[in-house]
Amino acid sequence: MATTDAEVERVRELVAAIPPGRVATYGDIAAAAGLSTPRTVGWIMRTDSADLPWHRVLRANGTPAPHLAHRQLAQLAAEGCPLNGDRVDLSRARVHWDPSLGRFAES
């Protein structure tokens, strides 16, 4: 099934809403957008994220994509995001989608 323009825009809205120094996973974004797989978020981010805080979206284990790792971790560190070596401390940095609020909430 093809990704719709509305799904692309929803993912873009969600990524734009992640506050500085905080992160979400591809799966978090997919769940909040009502998508069936985090891979769709990855595809959208790869094709349409130049004007978004793309560096705030990570893998489920808190690591960045290998080809972006140095740049992504540097940008997150500059925002004060808690890091543990080559990964983000998700227990401290992750935001969670709160459906009752219709936005990300800090945990």
C-alpha positions in Angstrom: 0.0 0.0 0.0 1.4 3.4 -1.0 2.1 6.1 1.6 -0.4 8.9 1.3 0.4 12.6 1.4 -1.6 12.9 4.7 0.7 10.2 6.2 3.8 12.0 5.1 2.5 15.3 6.5 1.6 13.6 9.8 5.1 12.2 10.2 6.5 15.6 9.4 4.3 17.2 12.0 5.3 14.7 14.6 9.1 15.0 14.0 8.8 18.8 14.0 7.1 18.5 17.5 10.0 16.7 19.2 11.6 19.3 21.5 15.3 20.1 21.5 17.4 17.7 23.5 14.7 15.0 23.3 14.2 12.1 20.9 11.7 9.7 19.6 12.2 6.4 17.8 11.0 5.5 14.3 8.5 3.2 16.1 7.3 6.0 18.3 6.6 8.1 15.3 4.9 5.3 13.4 2.6 4.5 16.3 1.6 8.1 16.8 1.0 8.5 13.1 -1.1 5.3 12.9 1.4 3.6 10.5 1.8 -0.1 10.4 5.6 -0.1 10.4 8.6 2.1 11.5 10.1 1.5 8.0 7.6 3.9 6.5 8.9 6.6 8.9 12.4 5.8 7.8 11.4 6.1 4.1 9.7 9.4 4.8 12.7 10.7 6.7 15.1 9.7 4.0 13.1 11.4 1.3 11.5 14.4 3.0 13.2 15.7 6.1 15.7 18.3 5.1 13.8 21.0 6.9 13.0 18.9 10.0 15.0 18.1 13.2 15.8 14.7 11.7 18.5 14.1 14.2 15.9 13.7 17.0 14.6 10.4 15.4 16.5 7.2 16.3 16.4 3.4 16.2 14.6 1.6 19.0 18.0 0.9 20.8 18.9 4.6 20.9 21.5 4.5 18.2 21.6 6.7 15.1 21.9 5.4 11.5 25.5 4.4 11.0 26.1 6.7 8.1 24.8 9.7 10.1 26.1 8.7 13.6 28.8 11.3 14.1 26.8 14.2 12.8 23.6 13.1 14.5 25.2 12.5 17.9 27.0 15.8 17.7 23.8 17.7 17.1 22.0 15.9 19.9 24.9 16.6 22.3 24.8 20.3 21.3 21.1 20.3 22.4 22.0 18.8 25.8 20.6 15.3 25.0 21.9 12.7 27.4 24.3 10.3 25.6 25.9 7.0 26.6 28.8 6.6 24.3 27.4 6.1 20.8 23.8 6.0 21.8 21.2 8.2 23.4 20.0 7.4 26.9 16.4 6.7 25.9 15.3 6.5 29.5 16.1 10.1 30.0 15.7 11.6 26.5 12.7 9.9 25.0 9.4 11.6 24.5 6.2 9.6 24.4 3.1 10.2 22.4 0.1 11.0 24.6 -3.1 10.4 22.6 -5.2 12.1 25.3 -3.2 15.3 24.8 -2.6 14.8 21.1 1.1 15.6 21.5 4.4 14.3 22.8 4.8 14.4 26.6 8.0 14.1 28.5 8.3 10.9 30.6 
